[in-house]
Amino acid sequence: MLKLHDSLTKSKRKFVPIDGSNVTMYVCGPTVYNRVHIGNARPAVIFDTLFRVLSDIFPKVTYARNITDIDDKIIKEASKRNEDIKILSARYTEAYMQDMQSLKNLDPSITPLATEHIAEMIDMISILIDKGYAYMNDDHVLFSVASMPGYGKLSGKSIDDLIHGKRVEVASYKMSPADFVLWKPSKNGEPGWDSPWGWGRPGWHIECSAMSEKHLGETIDIHAGGQDLIFPHHENEIAQSQCAHDGKTMANYWLHNGFINLDGEKMSKSLGNFRLVKDLLENYEGEVLRYALLSSHYRSEQNFHKELLDSAKAALDFLYGCLRGSKDVRERLNKSGLGYKALLDDLNTPIVLSELHRLGKQINKTDGNSKASAQSELMGLAQIVGLLESDPEEWFKKTKSIHDINEDKINDLIKQRVDAKKNRDFDLADQIRKELLSSGIVLEDSREGTIWRRQ
């Protein structure tokens, strides 16, 4: 029985899909005006893990993760670079896809682009106007927050709080400070589309409501994203979708991952304290970043630092070492085991990782069929969370260190060392070992020969 913590009810609930033959999940993706930081990667990794778990339980899961490729930030960045907006957003979309694949994320079922769904957004805005939930003023279309009973139920914010909490000058075209933009005019040189309200472009919130409806339906099973999206983005999505669809629930379960902190402070581009995924990948394998992100419960805040990554690398070295030398081991997911049960309990990945290490220690204490069985169970549990998908030998030959010694050079030195030992020149053999170690290469001798791995 899968249980998930629903941000709307603030409780852990048994997951019951609308249609058990096709579970639907929508996760908010990035605004593509720059390379993404590790905070952007956390929801991708967490909800990719949920996608894997759901796919193990149900025959089909339709998972949509959108791309916002029209936004004021994109326009500003393209102008600063004197670059066409489409070219800039396409480049960063591709970079995002590559970064997420490096973290061992599966491709979503659907990756909708905002610019390819303008017609659907215009249709939804028109419905909201016709039903009295939206109004036009000074070439803008805005959602009237006061027109929706129960606005603020996801975030716990009241309309009075929103109005009295405004500390900046309220735009003249708003009837109320709490109202939000559905459509805005485009200035000269800015991208735009024809609409019943003139040449312009959509607001941010309407994008996901329109794309979720088109690809997954008016009511979906799961809507997810980072904690920072609860307000205003997800709150406004609920308002738009519910009002457009005569009060129908937009999503039955709302899931949100916690923030990532650097030096005790929330990480964000606006604060300038962030770590780009691409920069981290220069020193660590993507699987190391994934392991690190899974080491804390997804709803908790996570402190991200070099020691966490080094610990994740060492943990993966241990687990891959438990599989080293194994042949024809096929993964077997033990659905009665503690690790799988932890996944079903609101994706408790720290317990999963602990169980992986317990299995690793068991492997090192046994042999024969017992060892092979434990290795199969280790692989089965690891792969449902996107870990241990590489060949062990290849894993130990990869490096993200400062050492640039190549594989041919390593093998040549190992051969020289073997020859030296045959000639009983143990001083030379020891010298070669030390030379390799100084380059970050560790040798492991056994009766079958010498194998190597990078530190």
C-alpha positions in Angstrom: 0.0 0.0 0.0 1.6 3.3 -1.2 1.1 6.2 1.2 2.0 9.8 0.2 2.0 13.0 2.2 -0.5 15.4 0.7 0.4 19.0 1.1 -3.3 20.1 0.8 -4.6 18.0 3.7 -1.3 18.1 5.5 -1.5 14.4 6.1 -0.1 11.1 4.9 -2.8 9.4 2.8 -3.2 6.0 1.1 -2.7 6.5 -2.7 -5.8 5.6 -4.6 -5.5 6.5 -8.3 -8.4 7.7 -10.4 -7.7 5.0 -12.9 -5.5 2.1 -11.8 -4.7 1.3 -15.4 -3.1 4.8 -16.0 -1.8 6.9 -13.1 -1.3 10.6 -14.0 1.5 12.8 -12.5 2.5 16.4 -13.4 5.7 17.9 -12.0 6.6 21.6 -12.6 9.9 21.9 -14.5 12.3 24.7 -15.0 12.2 28.2 -16.6 15.0 27.8 -19.1 17.0 31.0 -19.0 20.2 29.5 -17.5 21.8 26.2 -16.4 20.0 24.7 -13.5 21.3 24.4 -10.0 21.2 21.4 -7.6 18.0 22.8 -6.0 16.2 22.5 -9.4 17.5 18.9 -9.6 16.0 17.8 -6.3 12.4 17.6 -7.5 13.5 15.9 -10.7 15.3 13.2 -8.8 12.6 12.8 -6.1 9.7 12.6 -8.4 11.6 10.4 -10.9 12.0 8.0 -8.0 8.2 8.2 -7.4 7.7 7.6 -11.1 9.8 4.4 -10.8 7.8 3.2 -7.8 4.4 3.9 -9.4 5.6 2.1 -12.6 6.4 -0.9 -10.5 2.9 -0.9 -8.9 0.7 0.1 -11.8 0.6 -1.0 -15.5 1.0 2.5 -16.8 2.1 5.9 -15.5 1.8 9.0 -17.6 4.3 11.5 -16.2 4.5 15.1 -17.5 7.2 17.5 -16.6 6.9 20.8 -18.3 9.4 23.4 -19.6 8.6 27.1 -19.2 10.2 28.6 -22.3 8.5 32.0 -22.3 9.0 34.2 -19.3 10.3 37.7 -18.3 13.5 36.1 -17.1 14.1 34.5 -20.5 13.3 37.8 -22.3 15.7 39.7 -20.0 18.5 37.1 -20.4 18.1 37.0 -24.2 18.2 40.8 -24.4 21.4 40.9 -22.3 23.1 38.4 -24.6 21.6 40.0 -27.7 20.3 36.5 -28.6 17.1 35.2 -30.1 14.8 34.1 -27.4 13.9 30.8 -29.1 17.6 29.9 -29.5 18.4 30.7 -25.9 15.5 28.7 -24.5 16.1 25.8 -26.8 19.8 25.6 -25.7 19.0 25.7 -22.0 16.1 23.2 -22.5 18.6 20.7 -24.1 21.1 21.4 -21.3 18.5 20.7 -18.7 17.6 17.4 -20.3 21.2 16.4 -20.4 21.8 17.4 -16.8 18.8 15.4 -15.7 19.9 12.3 -17.7 23.3 12.6 -16.0 21.5 12.2 -12.7 20.0 8.9 -13.9 16.5 10.3 -14.3 14.2 8.6 -16.7 12.7 10.7 -19.4 9.1 11.8 -18.5 6.3 10.4 -20.6 5.6 14.0 -21.9 7.7 17.1 -21.8 5.2 19.9 -22.8 6.6 23.3 -23.8 4.7 26.4 -22.8 5.1 28.1 -26.2 3.4 25.1 -27.8 0.2 25.5 -25.7 -0.7 29.1 -26.2 -4.1 28.2 -27.7 -5.0 26.1 -24.7 -4.1 28.9 -22.4 -6.2 31.4 -24.4 -9.1 29.0 -24.2 -8.9 28.6 -20.4 -8.6 32.4 -19.9 -11.6 32.9 -22.1 -13.6 30.4 -19.9 -12.5 32.2 -16.8 -13.6 35.6 -18.1 -17.0 34.2 -19.3 -17.6 32.6 -15.8 -16.8 35.8 -14.0 -13.5 34.8 -12.4 -11.3 37.0 -14.6 -11.4 40.5 -15.9 -9.6 42.7 -18.5 -8.0 46.0 -17.6 -5.4 48.1 -19.3 -4.6 45.4 -21.9 -4.1 42.8 -19.1 -6.3 39.9 -18.1 -6.3 39.1 -14.4 -7.8 36.4 -12.1 -10.0 37.9 -9.4 -8.9 36.1 -6.3 -12.0 37.4 -4.4 -14.3 35.6 -6.8 -13.0 32.1 -5.7 -14.3 30.7 -2.4 -11.7 28.9 -0.5 -8.7 30.5 -2.2 -5.5 29.9 -0.1 -6.4 26.4 1.1 -3.1 24.9 -0.1 -0.8 27.5 1.3 -2.9 28.5 4.3 -2.9 32.1 3.2 -6.1 34.2 3.5 -7.0 37.0 1.0 -6.8 39.5 3.8 -3.2 38.3 4.6 -2.3 38.7 0.9 -3.7 42.2 0.7 -2.3 43.5 3.9 1.0 41.8 3.3 1.8 43.7 0.1 5.0 45.7 0.6 5.4 46.9 -3.0 3.4 49.2 -5.1 0.3 47.5 -6.5 -0.1 47.7 -10.3 -2.8 50.1 -11.4 -4.5 47.6 -13.6 -5.3 45.3 -10.6 -8.7 45.6 -8.9 -7.2 44.0 -5.8 -3.6 43.5 -4.7 -4.1 39.8 -4.5 -5.2 39.4 -8.2 -2.7 37.7 -10.5 -2.0 38.0 -14.3 -3.3 35.6 -16.8 -2.4 37.5 -19.9 -0.1 40.5 -20.4 0.7 42.8 -23.4 4.0 42.3 -25.1 6.2 45.4 -25.7 7.9 46.1 -29.0 10.5 43.4 -29.8 9.1 41.0 -27.2 7.6 37.7 -28.2 3.8 37.6 -28.3 0.7 36.0 -29.8 -2.6 37.2 -31.1 -5.4 36.9 -28.6 -8.9 38.3 -28.0 -7.1 40.8 -25.7 -4.5 42.0 -28.1 -0.9 41.0 -28.8 0.7 39.5 -25.7 1.8 36.5 -23.8 0.6 34.4 -20.9 1.2 34.8 -17.2 3.3 32.1 -15.6 0.6 30.3 -13.6 -1.9 29.7 -16.5 0.8 27.6 -18.3 0.7 24.6 -16.0 -3.1 24.6 -15.6 -3.5 24.5 -19.4 -0.8 21.9 -20.1 -1.9 19.6 -17.2 -5.5 19.6 -18.5 -4.5 18.9 -22.1 -2.2 16.0 -21.5 -3.5 14.4 -18.3 -7.1 15.6 -17.8 -9.2 18.0 -15.8 -8.4 16.1 -12.5 -5.1 14.2 -12.2 -3.7 12.0 -9.5 -0.5 13.8 -8.5 0.8 17.3 -8.9 4.3 17.9 -7.5 7.2 20.3 -7.3 9.4 22.2 -4.9 8.2 23.7 -1.7 8.7 27.2 -3.1 5.9 26.6 -5.6 3.2 26.1 -3.0 2.5 29.8 -3.1 1.8 31.5 -5.4 2.2 29.1 -8.3 0.4 26.0 -7.2 -2.2 28.0 -5.2 -3.0 29.9 -8.4 -3.1 26.8 -10.5 -5.7 25.3 -8.2 -7.8 28.6 -8.5 -7.6 28.7 -12.3 -8.3 25.0 -12.9 -11.0 24.6 -10.3 -12.9 27.7 -11.5 -12.6 26.8 -15.2 -13.9 23.3 -14.5 -16.9 24.1 -12.4 -15.2 23.3 -9.1 -13.5 20.1 -10.0 -10.4 19.1 -8.1 -7.3 19.8 -10.1 -5.2 17.1 -8.4 -6.0 14.5 -5.7 -2.5 14.6 -4.2 -0.1 17.5 -3.9 3.6 16.6 -3.1 6.4 19.1 -2.4 10.0 18.6 -1.7 12.0 20.7 0.8 14.6 23.3 0.1 18.3 22.7 -0.3 20.5 24.9 1.9 24.1 26.0 1.5 25.8 27.1 4.7 22.5 27.2 6.5 20.9 29.5 3.9 18.2 28.6 1.3 19.9 28.2 -2.1 18.6 30.3 -4.9 19.8 32.2 -8.0 18.3 35.4 -6.6 20.6 35.1 -3.5 23.5 34.1 -5.7 24.4 31.1 -3.5 23.8 28.2 -5.8 25.7 25.2 -7.3 25.1 24.5 -10.9 24.6 20.8 -11.8 27.0 21.1 -14.7 29.7 22.4 -12.4 29.2 19.6 -9.8 29.3 17.0 -12.6 32.9 18.1 -13.4 34.0 16.6 -10.1 31.4 13.9 -9.3 29.5 11.3 -11.3 25.8 12.1 -11.7 25.0 9.0 -9.6 26.8 10.5 -6.7 24.6 13.6 -6.9 21.6 11.4 -7.0 22.6 9.4 -4.0 23.3 12.6 -2.1 19.8 14.0 -2.9 18.2 10.7 -1.8 20.1 10.6 1.5 17.6 13.0 3.1 13.8 12.5 3.2 12.3 14.5 0.3 10.1 16.7 2.5 12.9 17.8 4.8 15.4 20.6 4.1 18.8 19.3 3.0 22.2 20.8 3.8 24.3 20.4 0.7 28.1 20.5 0.9 31.3 18.8 -0.3 31.3 16.3 2.6 27.9 15.1 1.7 29.1 14.4 -1.9 32.3 12.7 -0.8 30.3 10.5 1.6 27.9 9.6 -1.3 30.9 8.7 -3.5 32.3 6.5 -0.8 29.0 4.8 -0.2 28.6 4.0 -3.9 32.1 2.7 -4.0 31.2 0.3 -1.3 28.0 -0.8 -3.0 29.6 -1.3 -6.4 32.4 -3.2 -4.6 29.8 -5.6 -3.3 28.9 -6.4 -6.9 32.4 -6.6 -8.3 33.3 -9.9 -9.8 29.7 -11.0 -9.9 28.5 -12.6 -13.1 25.0 -12.9 -14.5 23.5 -11.5 -11.4 19.9 -10.3 -12.2 18.2 -7.8 -10.0 15.4 -9.1 -7.8 13.1 -6.6 -6.0 12.2 -8.0 -2.6 8.7 -6.4 -2.1 8.5 -7.8 1.4 11.8 -6.2 2.4 12.4 -3.2 4.6 13.7 -1.1 1.7 10.7 -1.6 -0.5 8.3 -1.0 2.4 10.1 2.3 3.1 9.5 3.4 -0.5 5.8 2.8 0.0 5.9 4.9 3.1 6.1 8.3 1.5 9.3 7.6 -0.3 11.5 7.2 2.8 14.8 7.0 0.8 17.2 7.3 3.8 15.9 3.9 5.0 16.3 2.5 1.5 20.0 3.6 1.4 20.5 2.1 4.9 19.0 -1.2 3.7 21.3 -1.1 0.7 24.3 -1.0 3.0 22.9 -3.8 5.2 22.7 -5.9 2.1 26.2 -4.9 1.1 27.6 -6.1 4.4 25.6 -9.3 4.1 27.2 -9.9 0.7 30.7 -9.5 2.1 30.0 -12.1 4.8 28.6 -14.8 2.6 29.5 -16.7 -0.6 27.9 -19.0 -3.1 24.1 -18.9 -3.6 23.6 -16.8 -0.5 25.9 -14.2 -1.8 24.3 -14.2 -5.3 20.8 -13.9 -3.7 21.9 -10.9 -1.7 23.5 -9.3 -4.7 20.3 -9.7 -6.7 18.3 -8.2 -3.9 20.8 -5.3 -3.6 20.5 -4.6 -7.3 16.7 -4.8 -7.3 16.3 -2.3 -4.5 19.0 0.0 -5.9 17.7 0.2 -9.4 14.1 1.1 -8.4 15.7 4.3 -6.9 18.0 4.8 -9.9 21.3 3.6 -8.4 23.9 0.9 -9.3 23.0 1.0 -13.0 26.6 1.0 -14.2 28.9 -2.0 -14.6 31.0 -2.2 -11.5 34.3 -2.4 -13.3 33.4 0.6 -15.4 32.3 2.5 -12.3 35.8 2.1 -10.7 37.5 3.2 -13.9 35.6 6.4 -14.1 37.0 9.5 -12.5 36.0 13.0 -11.7 39.3 13.8 -9.9 42.1 16.1 -10.9 44.2 13.1 -12.1 44.3 12.6 -15.8 46.1 9.3 -16.2 44.3 7.3 -18.9 43.3 3.6 -18.9 46.0 2.5 -21.4 48.7 4.0 -19.1 47.2 2.3 -16.1 47.1 -1.1 -17.8 50.7 -0.7 -19.0 51.9 0.1 -15.5 50.0 -2.9 -14.1 51.7 -5.2 -16.7 55.1 -3.8 -15.8 54.3 -4.5 -12.1 53.3 -8.0 -12.9 56.5 -8.6 -14.8 58.5 -7.1 -11.9 56.9 -9.4 -9.4 57.6 -12.4 -11.7 61.3 -11.3 -11.8 61.2 -10.9 -8.0 61.9 -7.2 -8.3 59.6 -6.3 -5.5 61.0 -2.8 -5.0 60.0 -1.9 -8.6 56.6 -3.5 -8.1 56.1 -1.4 -5.0 57.3 1.7 -6.7 54.7 1.2 -9.5 51.9 0.7 -7.0 52.9 4.0 -5.2 53.1 5.8 -8.6 49.6 4.7 -9.5 48.3 5.5 -6.0 49.7 9.1 -6.3 47.6 9.4 -9.5 44.5 8.3 -7.6 44.6 4.6 -8.7 44.1 1.9 -6.2 45.3 -1.7 -7.0 43.6 -4.8 -5.6 45.4 -8.1 -5.9 43.7 -11.5 -5.9 44.3 -15.0 -7.1 42.5 -14.0 -10.3 44.9 -11.2 -11.0 45.1 -7.4 -10.3 42.1 -5.1 -10.7 42.1 -1.3 -10.3 39.8 1.5 -9.3 40.0 5.2 -9.0 39.9 6.8 -5.5 
